[in-house]
Amino acid sequence: TMSMNVVVSYGLKRVKLVKVEKKGLLFLSYGSPSSKEDLVPYMTSIRHGRVPTEGEITNLTRRYDVIDQWSNLELQHMAEHQYKTLMTLLPTMPSAIGYLHMKPSIAEAVDSLVHQGVEHIIAIVTAPFFTSLGTGAYEKQVQAAIGKHGAVTFDFIRSWWDQPAFTEYWKTAVADCVKSEHEDSAAKSELVDTSIEDIFVIFSAHSIPLIDNHGGDSYAFALHESAKEIAEHCKLSKWTVAWQSAAPHGQWLGPTVEDAINQALQTGATHIAFVPFGFVSNHVEVLYDNDVECKELVENGGAIYLRAQMPNCNETFLQAMASAIVERIHS
């Protein structure tokens, strides 16, 4: 009987060792207002509890009016569609979506995963590049929410721009943007054939405040590495990386997109193409900050404004997130 006991307890122990913990996916996104009523709470959340002034509300409402935010369902539900498309590229697993500045919140999404029996959460943010202020804000909230659930562990994917599918998407988008202009000009007249030398490409991403630099160096480095790979593949002769959408106060990472436009005009570029590869979809920063404000500066300088298509729900692009997640599932 003695040896029997040993076998049984060893057997139980053995079961514990080979039991695979239940993993779930937490998909994190910024959020985007779907009605004018949402705008003030949304902006208040972004401003860490500071209610926007009347002037700010008027200005923000106008920007969202211009891009048709209130009636464009695609813009309102973009993150949800990206999440649903991403799930089709992944092994079947429990999942939840949480927003930084909207409902369902990150804490609600974590609770939902725990209720689904998840013991290990893999979290990913729709931002491909890491910044401690941007991505870090999501990570802090995930950590706080998981702290309430004793035994649950989590793994946070800090960036996924180095996945081959990310670069693959942007190489094609940049090539298409530059090529279509080249062909358009050729079709219109043999004389005005735009060569790639006449196109100046600006790779852009959201600027970050320079307080203690907050890891700005590694952010800038990653963006430069990525842009360089895309530019070399597309054989771009004139390109730069610039920063956009900074708040009007404080010191922010530069050069700004305005600086880059001036630089492009000084090189005699007849076409200036924007590649907002720090972002993942059509939203106010791209549709307004680029397509309205940057476009105006480019055209005032006598050049033609172009912009690469945003990924939105493109499967090649979302495969970059999927690959990063699968790597973590198996690590």
C-alpha positions as CSV (number, residue, x, y, z in Angstrom):
1,T,0.0,0.0,0.0
2,M,2.9,2.3,0.7
3,S,4.1,2.2,-2.9
4,M,0.6,2.7,-4.1
5,N,0.3,6.0,-2.3
6,V,3.5,7.3,-3.8
7,V,2.3,6.6,-7.2
8,V,-1.0,8.3,-6.6
9,S,0.5,11.5,-5.2
10,Y,3.1,11.5,-7.9
11,G,0.3,11.1,-10.5
12,L,-1.6,14.1,-9.0
13,K,1.5,16.2,-9.0
14,R,2.2,15.2,-12.6
15,V,-1.3,16.4,-13.6
16,K,-0.5,19.9,-12.2
17,L,2.8,20.0,-14.1
18,V,1.3,19.3,-17.5
19,K,-1.9,21.4,-17.1
20,V,-1.8,24.2,-19.6
21,E,-3.0,27.5,-18.2
22,K,-6.0,29.0,-20.0
23,K,-4.9,31.9,-22.1
24,G,-7.0,34.8,-23.4
25,L,-6.5,37.8,-25.6
26,L,-7.1,41.4,-24.5
27,F,-7.4,43.7,-27.5
28,L,-6.8,47.4,-26.5
29,S,-7.6,50.5,-28.4
30,Y,-7.8,54.2,-27.9
31,G,-11.5,54.7,-28.6
32,S,-13.3,57.2,-30.8
33,P,-16.4,59.3,-30.1
34,S,-19.6,58.1,-31.9
35,S,-21.9,61.1,-31.0
36,K,-21.5,64.7,-30.1
37,E,-22.7,63.8,-26.6
38,D,-19.6,61.4,-26.3
39,L,-17.2,64.2,-27.1
40,V,-16.8,66.0,-23.8
41,P,-16.5,62.8,-21.6
42,Y,-14.1,61.4,-24.2
43,M,-11.9,64.6,-24.3
44,T,-12.1,64.8,-20.5
45,S,-10.7,61.3,-20.2
46,I,-7.9,62.1,-22.7
47,R,-7.1,65.2,-20.6
48,H,-6.8,63.1,-17.4
49,G,-10.0,64.5,-15.9
50,R,-9.7,68.1,-17.1
51,V,-12.9,69.2,-18.9
52,P,-12.1,70.8,-22.3
53,T,-12.9,74.6,-22.5
54,E,-15.7,75.9,-24.7
55,G,-13.2,77.0,-27.3
56,E,-11.6,73.5,-27.3
57,I,-15.0,71.9,-27.6
58,T,-16.0,74.1,-30.6
59,N,-12.6,73.4,-32.2
60,L,-12.8,69.6,-31.6
61,T,-16.4,69.4,-32.8
62,R,-15.5,71.2,-36.0
63,R,-12.6,68.8,-36.7
64,Y,-14.9,65.8,-36.2
65,D,-17.6,67.5,-38.3
66,V,-15.2,67.9,-41.2
67,I,-14.3,64.2,-41.2
68,D,-17.9,63.2,-40.9
69,Q,-17.4,61.4,-37.6
70,W,-21.0,61.6,-36.5
71,S,-22.5,59.7,-39.4
72,N,-19.6,57.5,-40.6
73,L,-20.1,54.1,-38.9
74,E,-16.8,52.8,-40.2
75,L,-14.9,55.5,-38.3
76,Q,-17.0,54.9,-35.1
77,H,-16.6,51.1,-35.1
78,M,-13.1,50.8,-36.7
79,A,-11.4,49.2,-33.6
80,E,-14.3,46.7,-33.2
81,H,-13.9,45.6,-36.8
82,Q,-10.2,45.3,-36.5
83,Y,-10.7,43.2,-33.4
84,K,-13.2,40.9,-35.1
85,T,-10.9,40.5,-38.2
86,L,-7.9,39.8,-36.0
87,M,-9.8,37.0,-34.2
88,T,-10.3,35.2,-37.5
89,L,-6.5,35.1,-37.9
90,L,-5.9,33.5,-34.5
91,P,-6.4,30.1,-32.8
92,T,-9.8,30.0,-31.0
93,M,-9.4,31.6,-27.6
94,P,-11.4,33.7,-25.1
95,S,-11.0,37.4,-26.0
96,A,-12.3,40.9,-25.0
97,I,-11.9,44.4,-26.3
98,G,-11.1,47.3,-23.9
99,Y,-10.7,51.1,-24.6
100,L,-8.5,53.6,-23.0
101,H,-11.1,56.5,-23.2
102,M,-14.4,54.7,-23.8
103,K,-16.7,51.9,-22.7
104,P,-16.0,49.0,-22.3
105,S,-13.1,50.1,-20.2
106,I,-9.8,48.1,-19.9
107,A,-10.9,47.1,-16.4
108,E,-14.2,45.8,-17.7
109,A,-12.5,43.8,-20.5
110,V,-10.1,42.2,-17.9
111,D,-13.1,41.3,-15.7
112,S,-14.8,39.7,-18.7
113,L,-11.8,37.6,-19.5
114,V,-11.5,36.4,-15.9
115,H,-15.2,35.5,-15.9
116,Q,-14.5,33.4,-19.0
117,G,-12.0,31.4,-16.9
118,V,-8.8,33.0,-18.3
119,E,-5.8,32.5,-16.1
120,H,-3.2,34.2,-18.3
121,I,-4.0,37.3,-20.3
122,I,-2.0,38.4,-23.5
123,A,-2.6,42.1,-24.1
124,I,-1.9,44.0,-27.3
125,V,-2.6,47.6,-28.2
126,T,-3.4,48.9,-31.7
127,A,-0.4,51.1,-31.5
128,P,2.5,49.4,-33.4
129,F,5.3,51.4,-31.7
130,F,6.0,51.6,-28.0
131,T,6.0,54.9,-26.0
132,S,5.9,54.9,-22.2
133,L,3.3,57.6,-22.3
134,G,1.1,56.0,-25.0
135,T,1.4,52.2,-24.7
136,G,2.5,52.5,-21.1
137,A,-0.8,54.1,-20.1
138,Y,-2.7,50.9,-21.3
139,E,-0.2,48.7,-19.5
140,K,-0.7,50.5,-16.2
141,Q,-4.5,50.0,-16.4
142,V,-4.1,46.4,-17.3
143,Q,-1.8,45.9,-14.3
144,A,-4.2,47.7,-11.9
145,A,-7.2,45.7,-13.2
146,I,-5.4,42.3,-12.9
147,G,-4.3,43.2,-9.4
148,K,-7.9,42.7,-8.3
149,H,-7.8,39.0,-9.5
150,G,-5.4,37.0,-7.3
151,A,-3.9,34.3,-9.5
152,V,-4.3,35.9,-13.0
153,T,-1.0,36.7,-14.8
154,F,-0.5,38.8,-17.9
155,D,1.9,39.4,-20.8
156,F,1.9,42.7,-22.5
157,I,3.0,43.1,-26.2
158,R,4.8,46.4,-26.1
159,S,5.2,46.8,-29.9
160,W,4.8,44.8,-33.0
161,W,6.2,47.1,-35.8
162,D,9.0,44.6,-36.3
163,Q,6.7,41.9,-37.5
164,P,7.3,41.3,-41.2
165,A,3.6,41.7,-42.1
166,F,3.7,45.3,-40.7
167,T,6.5,46.3,-43.1
168,E,4.9,44.3,-45.9
169,Y,1.7,46.3,-45.7
170,W,3.4,49.6,-45.7
171,K,5.8,48.7,-48.5
172,T,2.8,48.0,-50.7
173,A,0.8,51.1,-49.6
174,V,3.8,53.4,-50.2
175,A,4.6,51.9,-53.6
176,D,0.9,52.2,-54.6
177,C,0.7,55.8,-53.5
178,V,3.9,56.8,-55.3
179,K,3.2,54.7,-58.4
180,S,-0.3,55.8,-59.0
181,E,0.8,59.5,-59.0
182,H,3.6,58.5,-61.4
183,E,1.1,56.8,-63.7
184,D,-1.5,59.6,-63.5
185,S,1.0,62.3,-64.5
186,A,2.3,60.1,-67.4
187,A,-1.3,59.6,-68.6
188,K,-2.1,63.3,-68.5
189,S,0.9,64.4,-70.5
190,E,4.2,63.1,-71.7
191,L,5.8,66.4,-70.6
192,V,4.8,66.3,-66.9
193,D,6.0,62.8,-66.2
194,T,6.5,62.8,-62.4
195,S,9.6,60.8,-61.6
196,I,10.1,59.4,-58.2
197,E,12.7,62.1,-57.6
198,D,9.9,64.8,-57.6
199,I,8.0,63.0,-54.8
200,F,9.1,63.7,-51.2
201,V,7.8,61.2,-48.7
202,I,7.0,62.1,-45.1
203,F,6.7,59.2,-42.7
204,S,4.7,60.5,-39.7
205,A,3.7,59.4,-36.2
206,H,2.2,61.0,-33.2
207,S,4.6,63.3,-31.3
208,I,5.2,62.8,-27.6
209,P,6.0,65.4,-24.9
210,L,9.7,65.8,-24.1
211,I,9.3,65.8,-20.3
212,D,12.2,63.7,-19.2
213,N,12.1,62.3,-22.7
214,H,9.9,59.4,-21.7
215,G,11.7,56.9,-23.9
216,G,11.4,59.2,-26.9
217,D,14.8,58.1,-28.1
218,S,13.8,54.5,-28.5
219,Y,10.4,55.6,-30.1
220,A,12.2,57.8,-32.6
221,F,14.8,55.1,-33.3
222,A,12.1,52.4,-34.0
223,L,10.3,54.7,-36.4
224,H,13.5,55.6,-38.2
225,E,14.4,51.9,-38.6
226,S,11.0,51.0,-39.9
227,A,10.8,54.0,-42.3
228,K,14.3,53.3,-43.6
229,E,13.4,49.7,-44.5
230,I,10.2,50.8,-46.3
231,A,12.0,53.7,-48.1
232,E,14.8,51.5,-49.3
233,H,12.5,48.8,-50.5
234,C,10.4,51.4,-52.5
235,K,13.7,53.1,-53.7
236,L,12.6,56.5,-52.4
237,S,15.1,59.2,-53.1
238,K,13.7,61.8,-50.8
239,W,12.1,61.0,-47.5
240,T,12.1,61.9,-43.8
241,V,10.4,61.0,-40.5
242,A,8.3,63.8,-38.8
243,W,6.0,64.1,-35.8
244,Q,2.4,65.3,-35.8
245,S,-0.7,66.1,-33.7
246,A,1.2,67.5,-30.8
247,A,-0.8,69.5,-28.2
248,P,-0.4,73.3,-28.5
249,H,1.5,73.7,-25.2
250,G,4.7,72.3,-23.9
251,Q,7.8,70.9,-25.6
252,W,7.2,68.0,-28.0
253,L,9.3,65.7,-30.1
254,G,10.2,67.2,-33.5
255,P,10.8,67.9,-36.3
256,T,7.1,68.6,-36.9
257,V,5.2,67.7,-40.1
258,E,5.2,71.5,-40.9
259,D,9.0,71.5,-40.8
260,A,9.1,68.4,-43.0
261,I,6.7,70.1,-45.6
262,N,9.0,73.1,-45.7
263,Q,12.0,70.9,-46.1
264,A,10.3,69.1,-49.0
265,L,9.3,72.3,-50.7
266,Q,12.9,73.6,-50.4
267,T,14.2,70.5,-52.2
268,G,11.9,71.4,-55.1
269,A,9.5,68.5,-54.6
270,T,6.4,68.8,-56.8
271,H,4.6,66.1,-54.9
272,I,4.6,65.5,-51.1
273,A,3.3,62.1,-50.0
274,F,2.3,61.4,-46.4
275,V,2.7,57.9,-44.8
276,P,1.2,58.1,-41.3
277,F,2.6,54.7,-40.3
278,G,2.5,55.4,-36.6
279,F,-1.3,55.1,-36.8
280,V,-3.4,52.1,-37.8
281,S,-6.6,53.5,-39.3
282,N,-8.6,56.4,-40.6
283,H,-9.4,58.7,-37.8
284,V,-9.2,62.4,-36.9
285,E,-5.3,62.6,-36.8
286,V,-5.1,61.3,-40.3
287,L,-8.3,62.6,-41.9
288,Y,-8.0,66.1,-40.4
289,D,-4.4,66.7,-39.2
290,N,-3.0,65.2,-42.5
291,D,-5.7,65.4,-45.1
292,V,-6.9,68.9,-44.2
293,E,-4.1,70.8,-42.4
294,C,-1.0,69.2,-44.0
295,K,-2.7,69.2,-47.4
296,E,-3.4,73.0,-47.1
297,L,0.3,73.7,-46.3
298,V,1.5,71.5,-49.2
299,E,-0.9,73.1,-51.7
300,N,-0.1,76.6,-50.5
301,G,3.6,75.7,-51.2
302,G,2.6,74.9,-54.8
303,A,3.0,71.1,-54.5
304,I,0.5,68.2,-54.8
305,Y,-0.5,66.4,-51.6
306,L,-0.6,62.5,-51.6
307,R,-1.3,60.1,-48.8
308,A,-0.8,56.3,-48.5
309,Q,-3.9,54.3,-47.7
310,M,-4.4,53.5,-44.0
311,P,-4.5,49.7,-43.1
312,N,-7.9,49.7,-41.3
313,C,-9.0,46.1,-41.5
314,N,-6.4,44.9,-44.0
315,E,-5.6,41.3,-43.3
316,T,-1.9,41.5,-44.2
317,F,-1.6,44.3,-41.7
318,L,-3.5,42.6,-38.9
319,Q,-1.4,39.5,-39.5
320,A,1.4,41.5,-37.8
321,M,-0.6,41.7,-34.6
322,A,-1.7,38.1,-35.0
323,S,2.0,36.9,-35.4
324,A,3.0,38.9,-32.3
325,I,0.2,37.3,-30.3
326,V,0.9,33.7,-31.5
327,E,4.6,34.2,-30.5
328,R,3.4,35.0,-27.0
329,I,0.9,32.2,-26.8
330,H,3.8,29.8,-27.4
331,S,6.5,31.5,-25.4
